[in-house]
Amino acid sequence: MILKKLKIKTLLLISILPVTVCAYNYDPNDFATSYEYYAGTGAGYYIYPDEALGRPSIDTDYFGSLRPVVPVYPQWLPTEIVTIGRNGYLILKFNHKVADDENNPYGIDFIIFGNAMQAVDPLAGQDWDYQDPCNVLIKTGHVNTEFGRVSVSQDGFNWYPFDDGPFADSFAPTLGRIYDTNDPNTGYAGWDNLWWAKVTNPTIPFDPNIDPNNFEGATVAEMSQEYGESAGGTGFDLRDLDPNDFNDLQTDPNSNRKWIQYIKIECTSISTEDSNLPEIDAVSDVAACGDYKHPYPTGDINKNCIVSFGDLKALSDYWLNTVTDQNEPQAEADLYQDGFIDFRDFAILTEYWDYCSWKCN
């Protein structure tokens, strides 16, 4: 999917579509469940590898109060992240095989969450204090990152690196809660939250076609809207490994897919500054679209997990047909569910145009 030049500028218009946000139900099996090794401890108190297990942080501390994790104010407590020191590494393990699944959004197979931070535009004379995110501009292309080298393994002994990236603790910064002014979470003591709603879904990758430069002139609200229900993080596709390494991976006989179960994150920095050491919050397994976590969106007639020209063609193929049996092929095109394929179905299709299974309806 190619990011349209005007996409960021039209975010506020897109946000008025009548869709209902899906709530993510926490499942520990979506994340690394154990650490196998932690060497080269990090700075200060950030030395507990258990903090890289489970889901990424939703809320964090803000001057003694609880506030949502947002791209311009990341998770930072020792109870939220672990630092990987110079020449050190962290090995995490899933309790299942993480597959190279062609049905995953954007082809991404797993996501690593660090505490990268999007900078606020200093020229605008603004600081971030959890005010209205529509009124705070970000600094275009400036994200504080601390790259960690990533390798994967099936057995914990034979490793295959992403030599050319992506890297852990890089773009996109974590977003703990969906930006939704219609249904903000009011569970914060002493703070009138008007913007941050249900928790994001850490099994939905951030669009890899978007980079920090796409947010020129954008506000914190516009950047957060681009996440949709994704929690951000850095997505990894096993097919981005060296082709020889990818071919060396064994294939699961049941799914006929390549897979991994271990992830190693290394600090390759030679800097003496602790600010250049990667921090890790969580690692998630991306859920395939079409399953119960990423259901087919309304209007997805051909069941390819996005509402697009293929669905428009299917609708035209069945135009003015009647539906007497839900097992008939044209039943999928009866979006209005009145037994007839006509303009009412077309209206629903256009309403959800370009909607993906990872942007729940």
Secondary structure in CASP SS format (residue, H / E / C, confidence):
PFRMAT SS
TARGET T0000
AUTHOR 0000-0000-0000
METHOD secondary structure of the structure
MODEL  1
M C 1.00
I C 1.00
L C 1.00
K C 1.00
K C 1.00
L C 1.00
K C 1.00
I H 1.00
K H 1.00
T H 1.00
L H 1.00
L H 1.00
L H 1.00
I H 1.00
S C 1.00
I C 1.00
L C 1.00
P C 1.00
V C 1.00
T C 1.00
V C 1.00
C C 1.00
A C 1.00
Y C 1.00
N C 1.00
Y C 1.00
D C 1.00
P H 1.00
N H 1.00
D H 1.00
F E 1.00
A C 1.00
T C 1.00
S E 1.00
Y E 1.00
E E 1.00
Y E 1.00
Y E 1.00
A E 1.00
G E 1.00
T E 1.00
G C 1.00
A C 1.00
G C 1.00
Y C 1.00
Y C 1.00
I C 1.00
Y C 1.00
P H 1.00
D H 1.00
E H 1.00
A H 1.00
L C 1.00
G C 1.00
R C 1.00
P C 1.00
S C 1.00
I C 1.00
D E 1.00
T E 1.00
D E 1.00
Y E 1.00
F C 1.00
G C 1.00
S E 1.00
L E 1.00
R E 1.00
P E 1.00
V C 1.00
V E 1.00
P C 1.00
V C 1.00
Y E 1.00
P C 1.00
Q C 1.00
W C 1.00
L C 1.00
P C 1.00
T C 1.00
E C 1.00
I C 1.00
V E 1.00
T E 1.00
I E 1.00
G E 1.00
R E 1.00
N E 1.00
G E 1.00
Y E 1.00
L E 1.00
I E 1.00
L E 1.00
K E 1.00
F E 1.00
N E 1.00
H E 1.00
K E 1.00
V E 1.00
A E 1.00
D C 1.00
D C 1.00
E C 1.00
N C 1.00
N C 1.00
P H 1.00
Y H 1.00
G H 1.00
I C 1.00
D C 1.00
F E 1.00
I E 1.00
I E 1.00
F E 1.00
G C 1.00
N C 1.00
A C 1.00
M E 1.00
Q E 1.00
A E 1.00
V E 1.00
D C 1.00
P H 1.00
L H 1.00
A H 1.00
G C 1.00
Q C 1.00
D C 1.00
W C 1.00
D C 1.00
Y C 1.00
Q C 1.00
D C 1.00
P H 1.00
C H 1.00
N H 1.00
V C 1.00
L E 1.00
I E 1.00
K E 1.00
T E 1.00
G E 1.00
H E 1.00
V E 1.00
N E 1.00
T C 1.00
E C 1.00
F C 1.00
G E 1.00
R E 1.00
V E 1.00
S E 1.00
V E 1.00
S E 1.00
Q C 1.00
D C 1.00
G C 1.00
F C 1.00
N C 1.00
W E 1.00
Y E 1.00
P E 1.00
F C 1.00
D C 1.00
D C 1.00
G C 1.00
P C 1.00
F C 1.00
A E 1.00
D C 1.00
S C 1.00
F C 1.00
A C 1.00
P C 1.00
T C 1.00
L C 1.00
G C 1.00
R E 1.00
I E 1.00
Y E 1.00
D C 1.00
T C 1.00
N C 1.00
D C 1.00
P C 1.00
N C 1.00
T C 1.00
G C 1.00
Y C 1.00
A C 1.00
G C 1.00
W C 1.00
D C 1.00
N C 1.00
L C 1.00
W C 1.00
W E 1.00
A E 1.00
K E 1.00
V E 1.00
T C 1.00
N E 1.00
P C 1.00
T C 1.00
I C 1.00
P C 1.00
F C 1.00
D C 1.00
P C 1.00
N C 1.00
I C 1.00
D C 1.00
P H 1.00
N H 1.00
N H 1.00
F H 1.00
E C 1.00
G C 1.00
A C 1.00
T E 1.00
V H 1.00
A H 1.00
E H 1.00
M H 1.00
S H 1.00
Q H 1.00
E H 1.00
Y H 1.00
G C 1.00
E C 1.00
S E 1.00
A C 1.00
G C 1.00
G C 1.00
T E 1.00
G E 1.00
F E 1.00
D C 1.00
L H 1.00
R H 1.00
D H 1.00
L C 1.00
D C 1.00
P H 1.00
N H 1.00
D H 1.00
F H 1.00
N H 1.00
D H 1.00
L C 1.00
Q C 1.00
T E 1.00
D C 1.00
P C 1.00
N C 1.00
S C 1.00
N C 1.00
R C 1.00
K E 1.00
W E 1.00
I E 1.00
Q E 1.00
Y E 1.00
I E 1.00
K E 1.00
I E 1.00
E E 1.00
C C 1.00
T C 1.00
S C 1.00
I C 1.00
S C 1.00
T C 1.00
E C 1.00
D H 1.00
S H 1.00
N H 1.00
L C 1.00
P C 1.00
E E 1.00
I E 1.00
D C 1.00
A E 1.00
V E 1.00
S E 1.00
D E 1.00
V C 1.00
A C 1.00
A C 1.00
C C 1.00
G C 1.00
D C 1.00
Y C 1.00
K C 1.00
H C 1.00
P C 1.00
Y C 1.00
P C 1.00
T C 1.00
G C 1.00
D C 1.00
I C 1.00
N C 1.00
K C 1.00
N C 1.00
C C 1.00
I E 1.00
V C 1.00
S C 1.00
F H 1.00
G H 1.00
D H 1.00
L H 1.00
K H 1.00
A H 1.00
L H 1.00
S H 1.00
D H 1.00
Y C 1.00
W C 1.00
L C 1.00
N C 1.00
T E 1.00
V C 1.00
T C 1.00
D C 1.00
Q C 1.00
N C 1.00
E C 1.00
P H 1.00
Q H 1.00
A H 1.00
E H 1.00
A H 1.00
D C 1.00
L C 1.00
Y C 1.00
Q C 1.00
D C 1.00
G C 1.00
F E 1.00
I C 1.00
D C 1.00
F H 1.00
R H 1.00
D H 1.00
F H 1.00
A H 1.00
I H 1.00
L H 1.00
T H 1.00
E H 1.00
Y C 1.00
W C 1.00
D C 1.00
Y C 1.00
C E 1.00
S C 1.00
W C 1.00
K C 1.00
C C 1.00
N C 1.00
END
